[in-house]
């Protein structure tokens, strides 16, 4: 369907124009990126059982929320540097270095024990730094190869790799941790398997970026000046709320299922991933047709309903409804918010725009995960039902954000 991009030997050192690059949006580079992101997301999904690891080193939901939340300091640090790093050094460099950091952090968990809990925060920060860098670089790499009117579609298509990885990773995690109670040996196997998958992702990164010309470096402009000039406006608020809503399942579904005596989390994440993948495929053009802001609102509404639907869950089959609603919300919300925010930046600064939006997502994690862990702890101390209290509070917060969002002015789209 797509013909090879024709070049001439007359000017091999000249970076291609944006219009030249997008002739093959779904070529070798895209599918290698897709495969690498699937492998990396399988690794991330294995850590949906991170709560089991925290429990083994003597912690509970409070420590879990704070470790995951503080870990996003690494993500935010990477975002601050990565926007200009990608625009100046290229996605290949940022992507590969980030994956090396992920591998090192995953293997470092093998040496953390109950008397070394403070080290857990440092390792989590390094892990989050690497994950943020890897996904941020891959999204930016693909977005720079997409026409402006198809950016949400291509980000959504690439994002579907995450759902494939989530489905595979959650099942693999259940298989490795099939014993009850979960042992330290099983958790160590999780980290080793995740490190191996990250190594495969590194290989895919090198294949995807092989002989792909790097865009010419633009004139250096301070990032804060660019942010003031091309501010994404209300989409930053939506990005932060997205970090809260989409971050909760990966962190707290495991302790929630344990509280209702359900040992496997594959039911939830399998349905979540498959439904989100199908919704993403079916609605990949929706943000471009109705607008990113409206699509973001619809996605966030589904997330709110998904959180509230946890209130009725008593058995494993009951997890299907929350999984469907959260899958729908993820499928619509992430590409819509990402495209809506990054398109306020012109193409030459799109790398910064993408990482700013991902930074808002990380800020949501930094706020939301410690908040959720603290709510669970406080509810337990007050003899309230912990998880219902947490789900109601977070859903109410996200609903309030939606009401504020619709009253704020829209941001400007630039090409």
C-alpha positions as CSV (number, residue, x, y, z in Angstrom):
1,X,0.0,0.0,0.0
2,X,2.8,2.3,0.9
3,X,5.7,2.9,-1.5
4,X,9.3,3.3,-0.2
5,X,10.3,6.9,0.5
6,X,12.3,8.1,-2.5
7,X,15.5,10.0,-1.8
8,X,18.3,11.3,-4.0
9,X,22.0,11.0,-3.3
10,X,22.5,14.7,-4.0
11,X,21.7,15.8,-0.4
12,X,22.1,12.9,2.0
13,X,22.9,15.1,5.0
14,X,19.8,17.3,4.8
15,X,17.1,16.5,7.3
16,X,13.8,15.6,5.5
17,X,10.9,18.0,5.6
18,X,8.0,17.0,7.8
19,X,5.9,16.4,4.8
20,X,8.4,13.9,3.4
21,X,8.6,11.9,6.6
22,X,4.9,11.2,6.9
23,X,4.6,9.4,3.6
24,X,5.0,6.1,5.4
25,X,3.4,6.6,8.8
26,X,2.9,2.8,9.3
27,X,6.3,1.6,8.0
28,X,9.2,-0.3,9.6
29,X,9.9,2.3,12.2
30,X,6.3,2.3,13.4
31,X,6.0,-1.5,13.8
32,X,9.4,-1.9,15.4
33,X,8.3,0.8,17.9
34,X,5.1,-1.0,18.4
35,X,6.9,-4.3,19.2
36,X,9.2,-2.6,21.5
37,X,6.4,-0.9,23.4
38,X,4.5,-4.2,23.7
39,X,7.5,-5.8,25.3
40,X,8.1,-2.8,27.6
41,X,4.4,-2.7,28.6
42,X,4.5,-6.5,29.4
43,X,7.4,-5.6,31.8
44,X,5.4,-2.7,33.3
45,X,2.3,-5.0,33.7
46,X,4.3,-7.6,35.6
47,X,4.8,-4.8,38.2
48,X,1.0,-4.6,38.7
49,X,1.9,-7.0,41.5
50,X,4.3,-4.4,43.0
51,X,1.9,-4.3,46.0
52,X,3.0,-7.9,46.7
53,X,6.6,-6.8,46.8
54,X,5.9,-3.9,49.1
55,X,4.0,-6.3,51.4
56,X,7.0,-8.7,51.5
57,X,9.3,-5.9,52.6
58,X,7.0,-5.0,55.4
59,X,4.8,-2.2,53.9
60,X,1.1,-1.7,53.2
61,X,-1.2,0.5,51.0
62,X,0.2,3.7,52.6
63,X,3.8,2.8,51.7
64,X,2.7,1.6,48.3
65,X,1.0,4.8,47.4
66,X,3.9,7.0,48.6
67,X,6.6,4.9,46.9
68,X,4.7,5.0,43.5
69,X,3.9,8.6,44.0
70,X,7.4,9.7,44.9
71,X,8.7,7.6,42.1
72,X,7.1,10.0,39.7
73,X,9.7,12.5,40.7
74,X,11.8,10.5,38.4
75,X,9.3,10.8,35.6
76,X,8.9,14.6,36.1
77,X,12.7,15.0,36.2
78,X,13.0,13.2,32.9
79,X,10.2,15.3,31.4
80,X,12.0,18.5,32.3
81,X,15.1,17.4,30.4
82,X,13.6,15.2,27.7
83,X,11.6,17.8,25.8
84,X,14.7,19.7,24.7
85,X,16.8,16.5,24.7
86,X,14.7,14.9,22.0
87,X,14.5,18.1,20.0
88,X,18.3,18.6,20.1
89,X,19.8,15.0,20.4
90,X,17.1,12.9,18.8
91,X,14.7,10.3,20.0
92,X,17.1,7.4,19.5
93,X,19.6,8.6,22.2
94,X,16.9,9.5,24.8
95,X,15.0,6.3,24.1
96,X,18.0,3.9,24.4
97,X,19.4,5.6,27.6
98,X,16.0,5.4,29.2
99,X,15.7,1.7,28.5
100,X,19.1,1.0,30.1
101,X,17.9,2.9,33.2
102,X,14.8,0.7,33.3
103,X,16.9,-2.5,33.1
104,X,19.2,-1.4,35.9
105,X,16.3,-0.4,38.2
106,X,14.4,-3.6,37.7
107,X,17.4,-5.7,38.6
108,X,18.2,-3.5,41.6
109,X,14.9,-4.7,43.2
110,X,16.6,-8.1,43.7
111,X,18.8,-6.6,46.5
112,X,16.1,-4.7,48.4
113,X,14.9,-6.2,51.6
114,X,12.9,-5.2,54.7
115,X,15.9,-3.4,56.2
116,X,16.5,-1.4,53.0
117,X,13.1,0.2,52.4
118,X,14.6,3.7,51.9
119,X,16.5,2.3,48.9
120,X,13.1,1.4,47.4
121,X,12.3,5.0,46.8
122,X,15.5,5.6,45.0
123,X,15.1,2.6,42.8
124,X,11.5,3.5,42.0
125,X,12.6,7.0,41.0
126,X,15.2,5.5,38.6
127,X,12.6,3.1,37.2
128,X,10.0,5.8,36.6
129,X,12.6,8.0,35.1
130,X,13.5,5.3,32.6
131,X,9.9,4.4,31.8
132,X,8.9,8.0,31.3
133,X,11.9,8.5,29.0
134,X,11.2,5.4,26.9
135,X,7.6,5.9,26.3
136,X,8.0,9.7,25.9
137,X,10.7,9.2,23.3
138,X,8.7,6.6,21.4
139,X,5.6,8.7,21.3
140,X,7.6,11.7,20.1
141,X,9.4,9.7,17.5
142,X,6.1,8.5,16.0
143,X,4.3,11.9,16.4
144,X,7.0,13.6,14.4
145,X,6.3,11.1,11.5
146,X,2.5,11.9,11.5
147,X,0.5,14.6,9.8
148,X,-1.1,17.0,12.2
149,X,-4.6,15.8,11.3
150,X,-3.7,12.2,12.0
151,X,-1.6,12.6,15.1
152,X,-4.3,11.5,17.6
153,X,-4.9,8.4,15.4
154,X,-1.2,7.4,15.3
155,X,-0.7,8.1,19.0
156,X,-3.8,6.0,19.7
157,X,-2.5,3.2,17.4
158,X,0.8,3.2,19.1
159,X,-0.9,3.3,22.5
160,X,-2.8,0.1,21.6
161,X,0.5,-1.7,22.0
162,X,0.2,-0.9,25.7
163,X,-3.1,-2.8,25.9
164,X,-1.6,-5.8,24.2
165,X,1.3,-5.7,26.6
166,X,-1.1,-5.3,29.6
167,X,-3.1,-8.3,28.6
168,X,0.0,-10.5,28.2
169,X,1.8,-9.1,31.3
170,X,-1.1,-9.5,33.7
171,X,-1.6,-13.1,32.7
172,X,2.2,-13.8,32.9
173,X,2.3,-12.2,36.4
174,X,-0.6,-14.4,37.6
175,X,1.3,-17.5,36.2
176,X,4.6,-16.6,37.9
177,X,2.8,-15.7,41.2
178,X,0.4,-18.6,41.3
179,X,1.3,-19.7,44.8
180,X,-0.6,-18.3,47.7
181,X,0.8,-16.5,49.6
182,X,3.1,-15.0,47.0
183,X,6.8,-15.8,47.8
184,X,9.9,-13.6,47.4
185,X,11.3,-16.1,44.9
186,X,8.3,-15.5,42.6
187,X,8.6,-11.8,42.9
188,X,12.3,-11.9,42.0
189,X,11.3,-13.9,38.9
190,X,9.0,-11.1,38.0
191,X,11.8,-8.5,38.1
192,X,14.2,-10.7,36.1
193,X,11.5,-11.4,33.4
194,X,10.7,-7.7,33.3
195,X,14.4,-6.8,32.8
196,X,14.6,-9.3,29.9
197,X,11.6,-7.7,28.2
198,X,13.1,-4.3,28.6
199,X,16.3,-5.5,26.9
200,X,14.2,-6.7,24.0
201,X,12.5,-3.3,23.9
202,X,16.0,-1.7,23.6
203,X,16.8,-3.9,20.6
204,X,13.5,-2.8,19.0
205,X,14.4,0.8,19.6
206,X,17.6,0.4,17.7
207,X,15.8,-1.2,14.8
208,X,13.0,1.4,14.7
209,X,15.5,4.3,14.6
210,X,18.1,2.7,12.3
211,X,19.0,5.0,9.5
212,X,16.1,7.3,10.3
213,X,17.4,10.9,9.8
214,X,17.2,13.1,12.8
215,X,15.4,16.3,12.3
216,X,17.7,19.3,12.1
217,X,18.2,21.0,15.5
218,X,16.2,24.1,15.9
219,X,17.4,27.3,17.4
220,X,17.7,27.0,21.1
221,X,14.9,28.6,22.9
222,X,14.3,28.4,26.7
223,X,11.7,25.8,27.5
224,X,9.9,28.1,29.9
225,X,9.6,30.7,27.2
226,X,8.1,28.1,24.8
227,X,5.7,27.0,27.5
228,X,4.5,30.5,28.1
229,X,4.1,31.1,24.4
230,X,2.4,27.8,23.5
231,X,0.7,27.0,26.7
232,X,-1.7,23.9,26.4
233,X,-4.1,25.6,28.7
234,X,-6.9,23.5,30.1
235,X,-5.4,20.3,28.6
236,X,-2.8,20.4,31.3
237,X,-5.6,20.1,33.9
238,X,-7.0,17.2,32.0
239,X,-3.6,15.6,31.7
240,X,-3.2,15.8,35.5
241,X,-6.6,14.3,36.1
242,X,-5.8,11.6,33.6
243,X,-2.7,10.7,35.6
244,X,-4.9,10.2,38.7
245,X,-7.6,8.2,37.0
246,X,-5.5,6.0,34.8
247,X,-2.8,5.4,37.4
248,X,-5.1,4.0,40.1
249,X,-5.8,0.5,38.6
250,X,-2.2,-0.4,38.0
251,X,-1.3,0.4,41.6
252,X,-4.4,-0.5,43.7
253,X,-6.3,-3.2,41.9
254,X,-4.0,-5.8,43.3
255,X,-4.6,-4.9,47.0
256,X,-8.3,-4.4,46.3
257,X,-8.7,-7.9,44.9
258,X,-6.8,-9.2,47.9
259,X,-9.3,-7.5,50.2
260,X,-12.1,-9.4,48.5
261,X,-10.2,-12.7,48.5
262,X,-9.6,-12.7,44.7
263,X,-6.0,-14.0,44.0
264,X,-5.8,-13.3,40.2
265,X,-5.7,-9.9,38.7
266,X,-5.6,-11.2,35.1
267,X,-9.4,-11.1,34.9
268,X,-9.5,-7.3,35.4
269,X,-6.4,-6.4,33.3
270,X,-7.2,-8.9,30.6
271,X,-10.7,-7.5,30.0
272,X,-9.4,-3.9,30.5
273,X,-6.7,-4.5,27.8
274,X,-8.8,-6.3,25.3
275,X,-11.7,-3.8,25.6
276,X,-9.4,-0.8,25.5
277,X,-7.7,-2.2,22.4
278,X,-11.0,-2.8,20.6
279,X,-12.4,0.6,21.6
280,X,-9.1,2.3,20.5
281,X,-9.3,0.6,17.1
282,X,-13.0,1.4,16.6
283,X,-12.7,5.0,17.8
284,X,-9.2,6.0,16.6
285,X,-10.6,8.9,14.5
286,X,-13.1,10.2,17.1
287,X,-10.8,12.8,18.6
288,X,-10.1,14.3,15.2
289,X,-13.8,14.3,14.3
290,X,-15.4,15.7,17.5
291,X,-12.3,17.5,18.9
292,X,-9.8,16.5,21.5
293,X,-11.5,18.4,24.3
294,X,-14.9,16.6,23.9
295,X,-13.3,13.2,23.4
296,X,-11.2,13.8,26.6
297,X,-14.4,14.6,28.6
298,X,-16.1,11.5,27.3
299,X,-13.1,9.4,28.3
300,X,-12.9,10.9,31.7
301,X,-16.6,10.4,32.3
302,X,-16.0,6.7,31.6
303,X,-13.1,6.6,34.0
304,X,-15.3,8.1,36.8
305,X,-18.0,5.6,36.2
306,X,-15.4,2.8,36.1
307,X,-14.1,3.8,39.6
308,X,-17.6,4.0,41.0
309,X,-18.4,0.5,39.5
310,X,-15.8,-1.0,41.8
311,X,-18.2,-0.4,44.7
312,X,-20.4,-3.4,43.5
313,X,-17.5,-5.9,43.0
314,X,-17.5,-8.9,45.3
315,X,-16.1,-11.7,43.1
316,X,-13.7,-12.1,40.2
317,X,-16.5,-11.9,37.5
318,X,-17.6,-8.6,39.0
319,X,-14.3,-7.0,37.9
320,X,-15.5,-7.2,34.2
321,X,-17.7,-4.0,34.4
322,X,-15.0,-1.8,36.0
323,X,-12.5,-3.2,33.4
324,X,-14.8,-2.4,30.5
325,X,-15.5,1.2,31.7
326,X,-11.9,1.9,32.5
327,X,-10.8,0.4,29.2
328,X,-13.2,2.7,27.3
329,X,-12.0,5.7,29.3
330,X,-8.3,4.9,28.6
331,X,-9.0,4.3,24.9
332,X,-10.5,7.7,24.5
333,X,-8.8,9.8,27.1
334,X,-5.1,9.3,26.6
335,X,-4.7,10.0,22.8
336,X,-7.2,12.9,23.0
337,X,-5.5,14.6,25.9
338,X,-2.0,14.0,24.4
339,X,-2.9,15.3,21.0
340,X,-5.0,18.2,22.3
341,X,-2.2,19.5,24.4
342,X,0.8,18.8,22.2
343,X,-0.9,20.4,19.1
344,X,-0.8,23.8,20.8
345,X,3.0,23.6,20.0
346,X,4.3,24.1,16.4
347,X,5.8,21.0,14.8
348,X,9.4,22.1,15.5
349,X,8.7,22.1,19.2
350,X,6.4,19.0,19.2
351,X,8.8,17.0,21.3
352,X,8.5,19.5,24.1
353,X,4.7,19.6,23.7
354,X,4.4,15.8,24.0
355,X,6.7,15.7,27.1
356,X,4.8,18.6,28.8
357,X,1.6,16.6,28.5
358,X,3.2,13.4,29.7
359,X,4.6,15.5,32.6
360,X,1.1,16.5,33.5
361,X,0.2,12.8,33.6
362,X,3.1,12.2,35.9
363,X,2.0,15.1,38.1
364,X,-1.4,13.3,38.4
365,X,0.4,10.2,39.6
366,X,2.5,12.2,42.1
367,X,-0.7,13.7,43.5
368,X,-3.1,10.8,43.1
369,X,-1.2,7.7,44.3
370,X,-0.1,9.1,47.8
371,X,-3.6,10.6,48.1
372,X,-5.2,7.3,47.4
373,X,-2.9,5.5,49.8
374,X,-3.5,8.0,52.5
375,X,-7.3,7.8,52.1
376,X,-7.1,4.0,52.4
377,X,-5.0,4.3,55.6
378,X,-7.2,7.1,57.1
379,X,-10.4,5.2,56.3
380,X,-9.0,2.0,57.9
381,X,-8.1,4.0,61.0
382,X,-11.6,5.5,61.2
383,X,-13.2,2.1,60.8
384,X,-14.7,3.1,57.4
385,X,-14.6,0.7,54.4
386,X,-11.2,1.6,52.9
387,X,-11.6,0.9,49.2
388,X,-15.1,2.1,48.8
389,X,-14.1,5.4,50.5
390,X,-11.1,5.7,48.2
391,X,-13.0,5.0,45.0
392,X,-15.8,7.5,45.9
393,X,-13.3,10.3,46.9
394,X,-11.2,9.9,43.7
395,X,-14.2,9.7,41.4
396,X,-15.7,12.8,43.0
397,X,-12.4,14.7,42.5
398,X,-12.2,13.7,38.8
399,X,-15.8,14.7,38.3
400,X,-15.1,18.1,39.8
401,X,-12.1,18.5,37.4
402,X,-14.4,17.8,34.4
403,X,-16.8,20.6,35.6
404,X,-13.9,23.0,35.8
405,X,-12.5,21.9,32.5
406,X,-15.7,22.8,30.5
407,X,-15.6,26.4,31.9
408,X,-12.0,27.1,30.9
409,X,-11.1,28.5,27.5
410,X,-9.9,26.2,24.7
411,X,-6.2,26.3,23.7
412,X,-4.9,27.2,20.2
413,X,-4.0,24.5,17.7
414,X,-0.8,25.2,15.8
415,X,0.9,23.5,12.8
